[in-house]
Amino acid sequence: MTVIIDSDQHLYESRTLWAEHIDPAFADEALAIVDDEIGYPWLTWRGQRLDMADVQIPGDTAVLGRYRQRCRNHLPPEYNYDEELPAHYWDPSARAKHLDVMGLDQAVVFPNFGLLWERRLSKAFPALTANMAAWNRWCATVVTEGKGRLHPVAHLTLRDPVWLDAQLTMLEASGVHLAMIAPAAIDGRPLSHPDHDRMWAAFVHHGVTPVFHVADQPRVLDEAFYTDPDDSFVPVIESIFLWVQPAIAVTDLIVNGTLARHPGLRIGIVELSSIWVPQYLMMLDGGWDFTTALNGRPLAPLELRPSDYFHRQVRVASFSYEQPARLTAKSGDLFMCCSDFPHSEGTSTPLEDYARTGCVPEQADGLFHSNVATLLAN
């Protein structure tokens, strides 16, 4: 029987998670969730409000908009955050038990508020790494309390190879096999830069798979395109083109030879849509062939077709409404099931949702198990 692994869930951080797990030397840099004067909880750093904290309900995004609009209108919140937050939203042992309700055996669990602050803290590097390390230390408790059913995702930056290697060493010892990184340039250099090879080798050595996931991270588009008001949760252009940044990042790693040089390196792409993959693979090979002929030489010496590296080393989470069976028929067995639970754009009934599109575990082992297991097995 297929062991069903959900490739995308989220665990809420407690109000004091960062303070409780941060290096004491950086105690003043710890993120926190703090209520404002009328009762709305905010993710804060050094007293600055970064974004609102809310209790999401799978399948109901509009309630979040109403919550934010009430805050703009200076009306009190309709619920008490701490009382409304179910235990299985934040407690690893409760989440592990809740998997039974969802019909799942295991789940990959990303941070919740950890998706909101990396870009804002990027200019305060010590604070950035200190808060990442605090979450990563907590991940070790998720491994233990999840009793083998939860696979926590660490949070890393590639801007400091020494810090990164120390974190990877700790994660390996803790049994954490996945880590979220930004699909963006590293201080002006592409991910594929030869100086970064030591970091990619470290991921492989320590058995940790880097994963691209939707988050507020350093951007590839010019800031002029982000025209939303400051209090918007997600920029419109980012939502429409959420696949562009990971597509650029993985292309860079393929066409400049990084995946060829590190055949043991796996890359996960999660909650960044999957409908783009068939056309992308066609353009990947087509663009490679065209520019090689036009320029009279390839960009890098590749033994395989560019799309072959994608097939060998990259796996992509696919929501049920994207009809992964059709995508698999076009692109091959690359896709992973995902619920995004408990986020509003997610679902609490993933198996039923996939079944409506013709995908059932007995007939799609790759979707429900082996593709995400490939990322976990590094």
Buried (B, 14 or more C-beta within 10 A) or exposed (E): EBEBBBBBBBBBBBBEBBBEBBBEEBEEBBBBBBBEEEEBBBBBBEEEEBBBBBBBBBBEEEBBEEBBEBBEEEEEBEBEBEEEBEEBBBBBBEBBBBBEEBEBBBBBBBBBBBBBBBBBBBEBEEBBBBBBBBBBBBBBBBBEBBEEBBBBBBBBBBBBBEBBBEBBBBBBEBBBBBBBBBBBBBEEEBBBBEEBBEBBBBBBBBBBBBBBBBBBBBBBEEEEEEEEEEEEBEBEBBEEBBBBBBBBBBBBBBBBBBBBBBEEBBBBBBBBBBBBBBEBBEBBBEEBEEBEEEEEEBBBEBEBBBBBBBBBBBBBBBBBEBBBBBBBEEBBBBBBBBBBBBBBBBBBBBBEBBEEBEBBBEEBBBBBBBBBBBBBEB
